[in-house]
């Protein structure tokens, strides 16, 4: 059983290992929107797709299908271990009483209880693809925070935003806005404004490396005037981040130490 990250979605950014895992699988399981991104690679496969908020059902079914020895791939956008399905698969196996040995040499994990061998195949995460489109905003320490309160209480999310902002981390915001969470991004901005000036650079990338991609570089004081939705990732600079030539850059510190 593979848990595969397909990166931002375009096939040219799919890793060879991810492509091989998909080709090796008999059954493909995933969120329909993500499967549509790799449709050309899975035309000859048995496909099980489902909608939003059906992650537990998807992963449970994938484990069930893999038990008898079927080769199954669970498809995730970005990286499967970052706000995706890898952790859920392992939670399901743990709750089913499976005892897995450590993963090594790319051969996955296997146990003696007819649990499937598991291999997590990494992909380019959204923070990586969005950072590349913006320039180099993640050259120094950063914190990644999801604003979705479906599984995490908003009070805890607020604490994490405050901690990251006060410690001068570059902040990557996943899941910034949805139909039911229109104000969370504004609340997050207001918290960060307590620690950073309105001129702090902000990058907004929507659908990175897909046909409908849109890149915006603005600042903390004006970010609310730009379109932000669930397809967007927001990167908020630290005290040293600057913009140059339509790029957003967080210096690593070379200028202060070396002659460049």
FIKOLZA-1660 file (N, C-alpha, C; in steps of 0.1 Angstrom, whole numbers, plus 5000, padded with zeros to 4 digits):
% residues 260
   i   px   py   pz ch aa at
   1 5008 4988 5000  A  X  N
   1 5000 5000 5000  A  X CA
   1 5009 5012 5000  A  X  C
   2 5006 5021 4991  A  X  N
   2 5013 5034 4990  A  X CA
   2 5005 5046 4994  A  X  C
   3 5011 5055 5001  A  X  N
   3 5004 5068 5004  A  X CA
   3 5013 5078 4996  A  X  C
   4 5007 5083 4985  A  X  N
   4 5015 5090 4975  A  X CA
   4 5012 5105 4975  A  X  C
   5 5022 5113 4975  A  X  N
   5 5021 5128 4973  A  X CA
   5 5023 5131 4959  A  X  C
   6 5014 5138 4953  A  X  N
   6 5015 5142 4938  A  X CA
   6 5020 5156 4936  A  X  C
   7 5024 5163 4947  A  X  N
   7 5029 5176 4946  A  X CA
   7 5018 5186 4943  A  X  C
   8 5021 5197 4935  A  X  N
   8 5011 5207 4932  A  X CA
   8 5001 5202 4922  A  X  C
   9 5004 5191 4915  A  X  N
   9 4993 5186 4906  A  X CA
   9 4997 5184 4892  A  X  C
  10 5006 5192 4887  A  X  N
  10 5011 5191 4873  A  X CA
  10 5020 5179 4872  A  X  C
  11 5019 5171 4861  A  X  N
  11 5027 5159 4860  A  X CA
  11 5042 5161 4860  A  X  C
  12 5046 5173 4855  A  X  N
  12 5060 5175 4854  A  X CA
  12 5066 5177 4868  A  X  C
  13 5058 5180 4878  A  X  N
  13 5063 5181 4892  A  X CA
  13 5060 5169 4900  A  X  C
  14 5056 5158 4894  A  X  N
  14 5054 5145 4901  A  X CA
  14 5068 5138 4901  A  X  C
  15 5072 5133 4913  A  X  N
  15 5085 5127 4914  A  X CA
  15 5084 5113 4906  A  X  C
  16 5096 5108 4902  A  X  N
  16 5096 5095 4895  A  X CA
  16 5091 5084 4905  A  X  C
  17 5095 5085 4918  A  X  N
  17 5090 5075 4927  A  X CA
  17 5075 5075 4929  A  X  C
  18 5069 5087 4929  A  X  N
  18 5054 5088 4930  A  X CA
  18 5048 5082 4917  A  X  C
  19 5053 5085 4906  A  X  N
  19 5048 5079 4893  A  X CA
  19 5049 5064 4893  A  X  C
  20 5060 5059 4897  A  X  N
  20 5062 5045 4898  A  X CA
  20 5052 5038 4907  A  X  C
  21 5050 5044 4919  A  X  N
  21 5041 5038 4929  A  X CA
  21 5026 5038 4923  A  X  C
  22 5023 5049 4916  A  X  N
  22 5009 5049 4909  A  X CA
  22 5009 5038 4898  A  X  C
  23 5019 5037 4890  A  X  N
  23 5019 5027 4880  A  X CA
  23 5019 5013 4885  A  X  C
  24 5025 5011 4897  A  X  N
  24 5026 4998 4903  A  X CA
  24 5013 4993 4910  A  X  C
  25 5004 5003 4912  A  X  N
  25 4992 5000 4920  A  X CA
  25 4980 4995 4911  A  X  C
  26 4972 4987 4917  A  X  N
  26 4960 4982 4909  A  X CA
  26 4948 4991 4912  A  X  C
  27 4947 4996 4924  A  X  N
  27 4936 5004 4929  A  X CA
  27 4941 5018 4933  A  X  C
  28 4934 5028 4929  A  X  N
  28 4937 5042 4932  A  X CA
  28 4926 5048 4941  A  X  C
  29 4929 5053 4952  A  X  N
  29 4919 5058 4962  A  X CA
  29 4923 5073 4964  A  X  C
  30 4913 5082 4963  A  X  N
  30 4916 5096 4966  A  X CA
  30 4904 5105 4965  A  X  C
  31 4906 5117 4968  A  X  N
  31 4897 5128 4966  A  X CA
  31 4896 5131 4952  A  X  C
  32 4883 5132 4946  A  X  N
  32 4881 5133 4932  A  X CA
  32 4889 5145 4926  A  X  C
  33 4890 5156 4932  A  X  N
  33 4897 5168 4926  A  X CA
  33 4912 5164 4924  A  X  C
  34 4918 5157 4933  A  X  N
  34 4932 5153 4932  A  X CA
  34 4934 5142 4921  A  X  C
  35 4924 5133 4920  A  X  N
  35 4925 5123 4910  A  X CA
  35 4924 5129 4896  A  X  C
  36 4916 5139 4895  A  X  N
  36 4915 5146 4882  A  X CA
  36 4928 5151 4877  A  X  C
  37 4937 5155 4886  A  X  N
  37 4950 5161 4882  A  X CA
  37 4959 5150 4876  A  X  C
  38 4957 5138 4879  A  X  N
  38 4966 5127 4874  A  X CA
  38 4958 5117 4865  A  X  C
  39 4947 5122 4860  A  X  N
  39 4938 5113 4853  A  X CA
  39 4945 5105 4842  A  X  C
  40 4954 5111 4835  A  X  N
  40 4961 5104 4824  A  X CA
  40 4969 5092 4829  A  X  C
  41 4973 5093 4841  A  X  N
  41 4982 5082 4847  A  X CA
  41 4974 5070 4852  A  X  C
  42 4960 5072 4854  A  X  N
  42 4953 5062 4861  A  X CA
  42 4941 5056 4853  A  X  C
  43 4942 5059 4840  A  X  N
  43 4930 5054 4831  A  X CA
  43 4928 5039 4832  A  X  C
  44 4938 5031 4834  A  X  N
  44 4936 5017 4834  A  X CA
  44 4935 5011 4848  A  X  C
  45 4933 5019 4858  A  X  N
  45 4932 5015 4872  A  X CA
  45 4918 5014 4877  A  X  C
  46 4916 5006 4887  A  X  N
  46 4903 5006 4894  A  X CA
  46 4904 5019 4903  A  X  C
  47 4894 5027 4902  A  X  N
  47 4894 5040 4909  A  X CA
  47 4883 5041 4920  A  X  C
  48 4887 5045 4931  A  X  N
  48 4877 5048 4942  A  X CA
  48 4879 5063 4946  A  X  C
  49 4869 5071 4942  A  X  N
  49 4870 5085 4946  A  X CA
  49 4859 5089 4955  A  X  C
  50 4861 5100 4963  A  X  N
  50 4851 5105 4972  A  X CA
  50 4853 5120 4974  A  X  C
  51 4844 5126 4981  A  X  N
  51 4844 5140 4983  A  X CA
  51 4851 5145 4995  A  X  C
  52 4849 5158 4998  A  X  N
  52 4855 5164 5010  A  X CA
  52 4850 5158 5023  A  X  C
  53 4858 5158 5033  A  X  N
  53 4854 5153 5047  A  X CA
  53 4851 5138 5047  A  X  C
  54 4856 5130 5037  A  X  N
  54 4854 5116 5037  A  X CA
  54 4867 5109 5038  A  X  C
  55 4877 5116 5045  A  X  N
  55 4891 5110 5045  A  X CA
  55 4891 5097 5053  A  X  C
  56 4884 5096 5064  A  X  N
  56 4885 5084 5072  A  X CA
  56 4879 5072 5064  A  X  C
  57 4868 5074 5057  A  X  N
  57 4862 5064 5049  A  X CA
  57 4872 5059 5038  A  X  C
  58 4878 5069 5032  A  X  N
  58 4888 5066 5021  A  X CA
  58 4899 5058 5026  A  X  C
  59 4906 5062 5037  A  X  N
  59 4917 5055 5041  A  X CA
  59 4914 5041 5047  A  X  C
  60 4902 5040 5054  A  X  N
  60 4898 5027 5059  A  X CA
  60 4895 5018 5048  A  X  C
  61 4889 5022 5037  A  X  N
  61 4886 5014 5026  A  X CA
  61 4899 5009 5019  A  X  C
  62 4909 5019 5018  A  X  N
  62 4922 5015 5012  A  X CA
  62 4929 5004 5020  A  X  C
  63 4929 5005 5033  A  X  N
  63 4935 4995 5042  A  X CA
  63 4928 4982 5040  A  X  C
  64 4915 4982 5039  A  X  N
  64 4907 4970 5037  A  X CA
  64 4910 4963 5024  A  X  C
  65 4911 4971 5014  A  X  N
  65 4915 4966 5000  A  X CA
  65 4929 4960 5000  A  X  C
  66 4938 4966 5007  A  X  N
  66 4952 4962 5007  A  X CA
  66 4954 4949 5015  A  X  C
  67 4946 4946 5025  A  X  N
  67 4948 4935 5034  A  X CA
  67 4950 4922 5026  A  X  C
  68 4942 4918 5016  A  X  N
  68 4943 4906 5009  A  X CA
  68 4956 4905 5000  A  X  C
  69 4962 4917 4998  A  X  N
  69 4974 4917 4989  A  X CA
  69 4973 4926 4977  A  X  C
  70 4962 4933 4976  A  X  N
  70 4960 4942 4965  A  X CA
  70 4970 4954 4966  A  X  C
  71 4975 4959 4955  A  X  N
  71 4983 4970 4955  A  X CA
  71 4975 4983 4954  A  X  C
  72 4975 4991 4965  A  X  N
  72 4966 5002 4966  A  X CA
  72 4974 5015 4968  A  X  C
  73 4970 5026 4961  A  X  N
  73 4977 5039 4963  A  X CA
  73 4966 5049 4968  A  X  C
  74 4969 5055 4979  A  X  N
  74 4961 5066 4984  A  X CA
  74 4968 5079 4979  A  X  C
  75 4960 5087 4972  A  X  N
  75 4966 5099 4965  A  X CA
  75 4963 5111 4974  A  X  C
  76 4974 5119 4976  A  X  N
  76 4973 5131 4983  A  X CA
  76 4979 5142 4975  A  X  C
  77 4974 5154 4976  A  X  N
  77 4981 5166 4970  A  X CA
  77 4993 5170 4979  A  X  C
  78 5002 5177 4973  A  X  N
  78 5014 5181 4981  A  X CA
  78 5022 5169 4986  A  X  C
  79 5025 5169 4998  A  X  N
  79 5032 5158 5005  A  X CA
  79 5023 5150 5014  A  X  C
  80 5023 5137 5014  A  X  N
  80 5013 5129 5021  A  X CA
  80 5014 5131 5036  A  X  C
  81 5026 5135 5041  A  X  N
  81 5028 5137 5055  A  X CA
  81 5026 5151 5061  A  X  C
  82 5021 5160 5052  A  X  N
  82 5019 5174 5057  A  X CA
  82 5004 5177 5054  A  X  C
  83 4996 5177 5065  A  X  N
  83 4982 5180 5064  A  X CA
  83 4975 5170 5054  A  X  C
  84 4979 5158 5053  A  X  N
  84 4974 5149 5043  A  X CA
  84 4970 5135 5050  A  X  C
  85 4972 5124 5042  A  X  N
  85 4966 5112 5046  A  X CA
  85 4976 5102 5053  A  X  C
  86 4989 5104 5053  A  X  N
  86 4998 5094 5058  A  X CA
  86 4996 5092 5073  A  X  C
  87 4994 5102 5081  A  X  N
  87 4992 5101 5095  A  X CA
  87 4979 5093 5098  A  X  C
  88 4968 5096 5090  A  X  N
  88 4955 5090 5092  A  X CA
  88 4956 5075 5089  A  X  C
  89 4963 5071 5079  A  X  N
  89 4965 5057 5076  A  X CA
  89 4972 5050 5087  A  X  C
  90 4982 5055 5093  A  X  N
  90 4989 5049 5104  A  X CA
  90 4980 5049 5117  A  X  C
  91 4972 5059 5119  A  X  N
  91 4963 5059 5130  A  X CA
  91 4953 5048 5129  A  X  C
  92 4948 5046 5117  A  X  N
  92 4938 5035 5114  A  X CA
  92 4944 5022 5117  A  X  C
  93 4956 5019 5112  A  X  N
  93 4963 5007 5115  A  X CA
  93 4966 5005 5130  A  X  C
  94 4970 5015 5136  A  X  N
  94 4972 5015 5151  A  X CA
  94 4960 5011 5158  A  X  C
  95 4949 5017 5155  A  X  N
  95 4936 5014 5162  A  X CA
  95 4930 5001 5158  A  X  C
  96 4935 4995 5147  A  X  N
  96 4931 4981 5144  A  X CA
  96 4940 4971 5150  A  X  C
  97 4950 4976 5158  A  X  N
  97 4959 4967 5165  A  X CA
  97 4970 4961 5157  A  X  C
  98 4974 4968 5146  A  X  N
  98 4985 4964 5138  A  X CA
  98 4998 4968 5144  A  X  C
  99 5008 4959 5144  A  X  N
  99 5021 4962 5149  A  X CA
  99 5031 4963 5138  A  X  C
 100 5035 4975 5134  A  X  N
 100 5044 4977 5123  A  X CA
 100 5058 4978 5127  A  X  C
 101 5067 4972 5119  A  X  N
 101 5081 4974 5121  A  X CA
 101 5085 4987 5115  A  X  C
 102 5097 4992 5118  A  X  N
 102 5102 5005 5112  A  X CA
 102 5104 5004 5097  A  X  C
 103 5101 5016 5091  A  X  N
 103 5103 5017 5076  A  X CA
 103 5118 5018 5073  A  X  C
 104 5123 5012 5063  A  X  N
 104 5136 5013 5059  A  X CA
 104 5139 5009 5044  A  X  C
 105 5149 5015 5038  A  X  N
 105 5153 5012 5025  A  X CA
 105 5142 5013 5014  A  X  C
 106 5131 5021 5018  A  X  N
 106 5121 5023 5008  A  X CA
 106 5111 5011 5006  A  X  C
 107 5112 5001 5015  A  X  N
 107 5104 4989 5014  A  X CA
 107 5091 4990 5022  A  X  C
 108 5089 5001 5029  A  X  N
 108 5077 5002 5037  A  X CA
 108 5077 4994 5050  A  X  C
 109 5065 4993 5056  A  X  N
 109 5064 4986 5069  A  X CA
 109 5055 4974 5067  A  X  C
 110 5058 4963 5074  A  X  N
 110 5050 4951 5073  A  X CA
 110 5049 4945 5087  A  X  C
 111 5038 4938 5089  A  X  N
 111 5036 4932 5102  A  X CA
 111 5032 4918 5100  A  X  C
 112 5029 4911 5111  A  X  N
 112 5026 4897 5110  A  X CA
 112 5011 4894 5111  A  X  C
 113 5002 4905 5111  A  X  N
 113 4988 4904 5112  A  X CA
 113 4980 4907 5100  A  X  C
 114 4986 4903 5088  A  X  N
 114 4981 4905 5075  A  X CA
 114 4977 4920 5073  A  X  C
 115 4985 4928 5079  A  X  N
 115 4984 4942 5075  A  X CA
 115 4992 4945 5063  A  X  C
 116 4988 4954 5055  A  X  N
 116 4996 4957 5043  A  X CA
 116 5010 4964 5046  A  X  C
 117 5019 4961 5037  A  X  N
 117 5032 4969 5038  A  X CA
 117 5028 4983 5034  A  X  C
 118 5034 4993 5041  A  X  N
 118 5031 5007 5038  A  X CA
 118 5043 5014 5034  A  X  C
 119 5042 5022 5023  A  X  N
 119 5053 5030 5018  A  X CA
 119 5047 5044 5016  A  X  C
 120 5053 5054 5023  A  X  N
 120 5049 5068 5021  A  X CA
 120 5058 5074 5011  A  X  C
 121 5052 5079 5000  A  X  N
 121 5060 5084 4989  A  X CA
 121 5059 5100 4989  A  X  C
 122 5070 5107 4992  A  X  N
 122 5069 5121 4994  A  X CA
 122 5066 5129 4981  A  X  C
 123 5060 5141 4982  A  X  N
 123 5058 5149 4971  A  X CA
 123 5062 5164 4975  A  X  C
 124 5062 5172 4965  A  X  N
 124 5065 5186 4967  A  X CA
 124 5053 5192 4975  A  X  C
 125 5056 5197 4988  A  X  N
 125 5045 5203 4995  A  X CA
 125 5041 5217 4990  A  X  C
 126 5029 5221 4994  A  X  N
 126 5024 5234 4990  A  X CA
 126 5033 5245 4994  A  X  C
 127 5039 5244 5006  A  X  N
 127 5048 5255 5011  A  X CA
 127 5060 5256 5002  A  X  C
 128 5065 5245 4996  A  X  N
 128 5076 5245 4987  A  X CA
 128 5073 5250 4974  A  X  C
 129 5062 5246 4968  A  X  N
 129 5058 5251 4955  A  X CA
 129 5055 5266 4955  A  X  C
 130 5048 5270 4966  A  X  N
 130 5044 5284 4967  A  X CA
 130 5056 5293 4970  A  X  C
 131 5065 5288 4978  A  X  N
 131 5077 5296 4981  A  X CA
 131 5085 5298 4968  A  X  C
 132 5086 5287 4960  A  X  N
 132 5093 5288 4947  A  X CA
 132 5087 5299 4938  A  X  C
 133 5074 5299 4938  A  X  N
 133 5067 5309 4929  A  X CA
 133 5069 5324 4934  A  X  C
 134 5071 5325 4947  A  X  N
 134 5072 5338 4953  A  X CA
 134 5087 5343 4953  A  X  C
 135 5096 5334 4953  A  X  N
 135 5110 5338 4953  A  X CA
 135 5118 5329 4962  A  X  C
 136 5121 5334 4974  A  X  N
 136 5128 5327 4985  A  X CA
 136 5124 5331 4999  A  X  C
 137 5111 5330 5002  A  X  N
 137 5106 5336 5015  A  X CA
 137 5109 5327 5027  A  X  C
 138 5113 5314 5024  A  X  N
 138 5115 5305 5035  A  X CA
 138 5130 5302 5038  A  X  C
 139 5138 5311 5035  A  X  N
 139 5153 5309 5037  A  X CA
 139 5157 5308 5052  A  X  C
 140 5148 5313 5061  A  X  N
 140 5151 5312 5075  A  X CA
 140 5140 5305 5082  A  X  C
 141 5140 5304 5095  A  X  N
 141 5131 5296 5103  A  X CA
 141 5116 5300 5100  A  X  C
 142 5108 5290 5099  A  X  N
 142 5094 5293 5096  A  X CA
 142 5084 5283 5103  A  X  C
 143 5072 5287 5104  A  X  N
 143 5062 5279 5111  A  X CA
 143 5050 5278 5101  A  X  C
 144 5044 5266 5100  A  X  N
 144 5033 5263 5092  A  X CA
 144 5021 5261 5100  A  X  C
 145 5010 5268 5097  A  X  N
 145 4998 5268 5106  A  X CA
 145 4986 5266 5097  A  X  C
 146 4977 5257 5099  A  X  N
 146 4964 5256 5092  A  X CA
 146 4954 5263 5100  A  X  C
 147 4945 5271 5093  A  X  N
 147 4935 5278 5099  A  X CA
 147 4922 5270 5100  A  X  C
 148 4922 5257 5095  A  X  N
 148 4910 5249 5096  A  X CA
 148 4908 5245 5110  A  X  C
 149 4896 5248 5116  A  X  N
 149 4893 5244 5129  A  X CA
 149 4883 5231 5130  A  X  C
 150 4883 5224 5119  A  X  N
 150 4875 5212 5118  A  X CA
 150 4880 5201 5128  A  X  C
 151 4893 5200 5129  A  X  N
 151 4900 5190 5138  A  X CA
 151 4908 5196 5149  A  X  C
 152 4910 5209 5149  A  X  N
 152 4918 5216 5159  A  X CA
 152 4910 5228 5164  A  X  C
 153 4908 5230 5177  A  X  N
 153 4901 5241 5182  A  X CA
 153 4907 5254 5178  A  X  C
 154 4898 5264 5175  A  X  N
 154 4903 5277 5171  A  X CA
 154 4912 5284 5182  A  X  C
 155 4908 5282 5194  A  X  N
 155 4916 5288 5205  A  X CA
 155 4931 5283 5205  A  X  C
 156 4933 5270 5201  A  X  N
 156 4946 5265 5200  A  X CA
 156 4953 5271 5188  A  X  C
 157 4946 5272 5177  A  X  N
 157 4952 5278 5165  A  X CA
 157 4956 5292 5168  A  X  C
 158 4948 5300 5175  A  X  N
 158 4952 5314 5179  A  X CA
 158 4965 5314 5187  A  X  C
 159 4966 5305 5196  A  X  N
 159 4978 5304 5204  A  X CA
 159 4991 5302 5196  A  X  C
 160 4989 5293 5186  A  X  N
 160 5000 5290 5177  A  X CA
 160 5004 5302 5168  A  X  C
 161 4994 5309 5163  A  X  N
 161 4997 5321 5155  A  X CA
 161 5004 5331 5164  A  X  C
 162 5000 5333 5176  A  X  N
 162 5006 5343 5185  A  X CA
 162 5020 5339 5188  A  X  C
 163 5023 5326 5191  A  X  N
 163 5036 5322 5194  A  X CA
 163 5045 5323 5182  A  X  C
 164 5041 5320 5170  A  X  N
 164 5049 5321 5158  A  X CA
 164 5052 5335 5155  A  X  C
 165 5042 5344 5156  A  X  N
 165 5044 5358 5153  A  X CA
 165 5053 5365 5163  A  X  C
 166 5052 5361 5176  A  X  N
 166 5060 5368 5186  A  X CA
 166 5075 5363 5185  A  X  C
 167 5077 5351 5179  A  X  N
 167 5091 5346 5178  A  X CA
 167 5097 5349 5165  A  X  C
 168 5090 5358 5157  A  X  N
 168 5096 5363 5144  A  X CA
 168 5098 5351 5134  A  X  C
 169 5090 5341 5134  A  X  N
 169 5090 5331 5123  A  X CA
 169 5083 5337 5111  A  X  C
 170 5088 5333 5099  A  X  N
 170 5080 5334 5087  A  X CA
 170 5068 5325 5089  A  X  C
 171 5056 5329 5086  A  X  N
 171 5044 5320 5088  A  X CA
 171 5038 5316 5075  A  X  C
 172 5036 5303 5073  A  X  N
 172 5029 5298 5062  A  X CA
 172 5015 5294 5067  A  X  C
 173 5005 5300 5060  A  X  N
 173 4991 5297 5064  A  X CA
 173 4984 5288 5054  A  X  C
 174 4981 5276 5058  A  X  N
 174 4973 5266 5050  A  X CA
 174 4958 5268 5053  A  X  C
 175 4950 5264 5044  A  X  N
 175 4935 5265 5046  A  X CA
 175 4931 5278 5051  A  X  C
 176 4934 5289 5045  A  X  N
 176 4932 5302 5051  A  X CA
 176 4917 5307 5051  A  X  C
 177 4909 5302 5042  A  X  N
 177 4895 5306 5042  A  X CA
 177 4886 5296 5035  A  X  C
 178 4874 5294 5040  A  X  N
 178 4864 5286 5033  A  X CA
 178 4851 5293 5035  A  X  C
 179 4840 5287 5029  A  X  N
 179 4827 5293 5030  A  X CA
 179 4822 5294 5044  A  X  C
 180 4827 5285 5053  A  X  N
 180 4823 5286 5067  A  X CA
 180 4833 5292 5076  A  X  C
 181 4844 5297 5070  A  X  N
 181 4855 5303 5078  A  X CA
 181 4860 5315 5072  A  X  C
 182 4851 5325 5069  A  X  N
 182 4855 5336 5062  A  X CA
 182 4864 5346 5070  A  X  C
 183 4863 5346 5083  A  X  N
 183 4869 5356 5091  A  X CA
 183 4882 5351 5098  A  X  C
 184 4885 5338 5097  A  X  N
 184 4897 5333 5104  A  X CA
 184 4910 5340 5099  A  X  C
 185 4911 5342 5086  A  X  N
 185 4923 5348 5080  A  X CA
 185 4925 5362 5085  A  X  C
 186 4914 5370 5087  A  X  N
 186 4914 5383 5092  A  X CA
 186 4918 5383 5107  A  X  C
 187 4913 5374 5114  A  X  N
 187 4917 5372 5128  A  X CA
 187 4932 5369 5130  A  X  C
 188 4936 5360 5121  A  X  N
 188 4951 5357 5121  A  X CA
 188 4959 5369 5118  A  X  C
 189 4955 5376 5108  A  X  N
 189 4963 5389 5104  A  X CA
 189 4963 5398 5116  A  X  C
 190 4952 5400 5123  A  X  N
 190 4951 5410 5134  A  X CA
 190 4961 5405 5145  A  X  C
 191 4962 5392 5148  A  X  N
 191 4971 5388 5158  A  X CA
 191 4985 5391 5154  A  X  C
 192 4989 5388 5141  A  X  N
 192 5002 5390 5136  A  X CA
 192 5006 5405 5136  A  X  C
 193 4996 5414 5134  A  X  N
 193 4998 5428 5134  A  X CA
 193 5002 5434 5148  A  X  C
 194 4999 5426 5158  A  X  N
 194 5004 5430 5171  A  X CA
 194 5019 5429 5173  A  X  C
 195 5025 5421 5164  A  X  N
 195 5040 5419 5165  A  X CA
 195 5048 5424 5153  A  X  C
 196 5041 5427 5142  A  X  N
 196 5048 5431 5130  A  X CA
 196 5041 5443 5124  A  X  C
 197 5049 5451 5117  A  X  N
 197 5043 5463 5111  A  X CA
 197 5035 5460 5098  A  X  C
 198 5026 5469 5095  A  X  N
 198 5017 5466 5083  A  X CA
 198 5025 5465 5070  A  X  C
 199 5037 5470 5070  A  X  N
 199 5045 5469 5057  A  X CA
 199 5052 5455 5056  A  X  C
 200 5050 5446 5065  A  X  N
 200 5056 5433 5064  A  X CA
 200 5051 5426 5051  A  X  C
 201 5060 5421 5042  A  X  N
 201 5057 5414 5030  A  X CA
 201 5048 5402 5032  A  X  C
 202 5038 5400 5023  A  X  N
 202 5030 5389 5023  A  X CA
 202 5028 5383 5009  A  X  C
 203 5030 5370 5007  A  X  N
 203 5027 5364 4994  A  X CA
 203 5015 5355 4995  A  X  C
 204 5007 5357 4985  A  X  N
 204 4995 5348 4983  A  X CA
 204 4996 5341 4970  A  X  C
 205 4996 5328 4971  A  X  N
 205 4997 5319 4959  A  X CA
 205 4984 5311 4958  A  X  C
 206 4977 5312 4947  A  X  N
 206 4965 5304 4945  A  X CA
 206 4968 5293 4934  A  X  C
 207 4965 5281 4937  A  X  N
 207 4967 5270 4927  A  X CA
 207 4981 5270 4921  A  X  C
 208 4991 5269 4930  A  X  N
 208 5005 5270 4925  A  X CA
 208 5008 5259 4915  A  X  C
 209 5014 5263 4904  A  X  N
 209 5019 5254 4894  A  X CA
 209 5008 5247 4887  A  X  C
 210 4996 5252 4887  A  X  N
 210 4984 5247 4879  A  X CA
 210 4980 5258 4869  A  X  C
 211 4971 5254 4860  A  X  N
 211 4967 5263 4849  A  X CA
 211 4961 5276 4855  A  X  C
 212 4954 5275 4866  A  X  N
 212 4947 5287 4871  A  X CA
 212 4955 5295 4882  A  X  C
 213 4968 5292 4882  A  X  N
 213 4977 5298 4892  A  X CA
 213 4976 5314 4892  A  X  C
 214 4976 5319 4904  A  X  N
 214 4977 5334 4906  A  X CA
 214 4986 5337 4917  A  X  C
 215 4996 5346 4915  A  X  N
 215 5006 5350 4925  A  X CA
 215 5004 5365 4928  A  X  C
 216 5003 5368 4941  A  X  N
 216 5002 5381 4946  A  X CA
 216 5012 5384 4957  A  X  C
 217 5019 5395 4955  A  X  N
 217 5028 5400 4966  A  X CA
 217 5023 5413 4971  A  X  C
 218 5019 5413 4984  A  X  N
 218 5013 5425 4990  A  X CA
 218 5020 5427 5004  A  X  C
 219 5013 5433 5013  A  X  N
 219 5018 5434 5027  A  X CA
 219 5007 5431 5037  A  X  C
 220 5011 5430 5050  A  X  N
 220 5002 5427 5060  A  X CA
 220 4990 5436 5062  A  X  C
 221 4993 5449 5059  A  X  N
 221 4982 5459 5060  A  X CA
 221 4972 5458 5049  A  X  C
 222 4976 5453 5038  A  X  N
 222 4967 5453 5026  A  X CA
 222 4962 5439 5021  A  X  C
 223 4967 5429 5028  A  X  N
 223 4964 5415 5023  A  X CA
 223 4949 5412 5022  A  X  C
 224 4941 5418 5031  A  X  N
 224 4927 5415 5030  A  X CA
 224 4920 5419 5018  A  X  C
 225 4926 5428 5011  A  X  N
 225 4920 5433 4998  A  X CA
 225 4922 5424 4986  A  X  C
 226 4929 5413 4988  A  X  N
 226 4931 5404 4977  A  X CA
 226 4924 5391 4979  A  X  C
 227 4921 5384 4968  A  X  N
 227 4913 5371 4969  A  X CA
 227 4922 5361 4976  A  X  C
 228 4915 5355 4986  A  X  N
 228 4921 5344 4994  A  X CA
 228 4910 5333 4996  A  X  C
 229 4913 5321 4992  A  X  N
 229 4903 5310 4994  A  X CA
 229 4910 5297 4998  A  X  C
 230 4903 5286 4997  A  X  N
 230 4909 5273 5001  A  X CA
 230 4920 5268 4992  A  X  C
 231 4920 5274 4980  A  X  N
 231 4931 5270 4970  A  X CA
 231 4943 5279 4972  A  X  C
 232 4943 5287 4982  A  X  N
 232 4954 5297 4984  A  X CA
 232 4963 5292 4996  A  X  C
 233 4976 5296 4995  A  X  N
 233 4985 5295 5006  A  X CA
 233 4991 5308 5008  A  X  C
 234 4991 5313 5020  A  X  N
 234 4996 5326 5024  A  X CA
 234 5009 5325 5031  A  X  C
 235 5019 5333 5027  A  X  N
 235 5032 5333 5034  A  X CA
 235 5035 5347 5039  A  X  C
 236 5036 5348 5052  A  X  N
 236 5038 5361 5058  A  X CA
 236 5053 5362 5063  A  X  C
 237 5060 5373 5059  A  X  N
 237 5074 5374 5061  A  X CA
 237 5077 5377 5076  A  X  C
 238 5090 5376 5079  A  X  N
 238 5094 5380 5093  A  X CA
 238 5100 5394 5092  A  X  C
 239 5107 5398 5103  A  X  N
 239 5111 5412 5104  A  X CA
 239 5122 5415 5093  A  X  C
 240 5128 5405 5087  A  X  N
 240 5139 5408 5078  A  X CA
 240 5134 5405 5063  A  X  C
 241 5123 5400 5061  A  X  N
 241 5118 5397 5047  A  X CA
 241 5116 5410 5039  A  X  C
 242 5121 5409 5027  A  X  N
 242 5119 5421 5018  A  X CA
 242 5114 5417 5004  A  X  C
 243 5110 5426 4997  A  X  N
 243 5106 5424 4983  A  X CA
 243 5115 5430 4973  A  X  C
 244 5118 5424 4962  A  X  N
 244 5128 5429 4952  A  X CA
 244 5124 5423 4939  A  X  C
 245 5122 5431 4929  A  X  N
 245 5120 5427 4915  A  X CA
 245 5109 5417 4914  A  X  C
 246 5098 5420 4921  A  X  N
 246 5086 5411 4921  A  X CA
 246 5089 5397 4927  A  X  C
 247 5098 5398 4937  A  X  N
 247 5101 5386 4944  A  X CA
 247 5100 5389 4959  A  X  C
 248 5097 5378 4967  A  X  N
 248 5097 5379 4982  A  X CA
 248 5108 5371 4987  A  X  C
 249 5117 5378 4995  A  X  N
 249 5129 5371 5000  A  X CA
 249 5131 5373 5015  A  X  C
 250 5134 5362 5022  A  X  N
 250 5138 5362 5036  A  X CA
 250 5153 5359 5036  A  X  C
 251 5161 5369 5040  A  X  N
 251 5176 5366 5040  A  X CA
 251 5180 5356 5051  A  X  C
 252 5190 5347 5047  A  X  N
 252 5195 5337 5057  A  X CA
 252 5204 5343 5067  A  X  C
 253 5211 5355 5063  A  X  N
 253 5220 5361 5072  A  X CA
 253 5234 5363 5066  A  X  C
 254 5236 5359 5053  A  X  N
 254 5249 5360 5047  A  X CA
 254 5254 5374 5046  A  X  C
 255 5246 5384 5043  A  X  N
 255 5250 5397 5041  A  X CA
 255 5257 5403 5054  A  X  C
 256 5252 5399 5065  A  X  N
 256 5258 5404 5078  A  X CA
 256 5271 5397 5082  A  X  C
 257 5274 5385 5075  A  X  N
 257 5285 5377 5079  A  X CA
 257 5296 5377 5068  A  X  C
 258 5292 5378 5056  A  X  N
 258 5301 5376 5045  A  X CA
 258 5300 5388 5035  A  X  C
 259 5310 5390 5027  A  X  N
 259 5310 5401 5017  A  X CA
 259 5303 5394 5004  A  X  C
 260 5291 5399 5001  A  X  N
 260 5285 5393 4989  A  X CA
 260 5280 5404 4980  A  X  C
% end
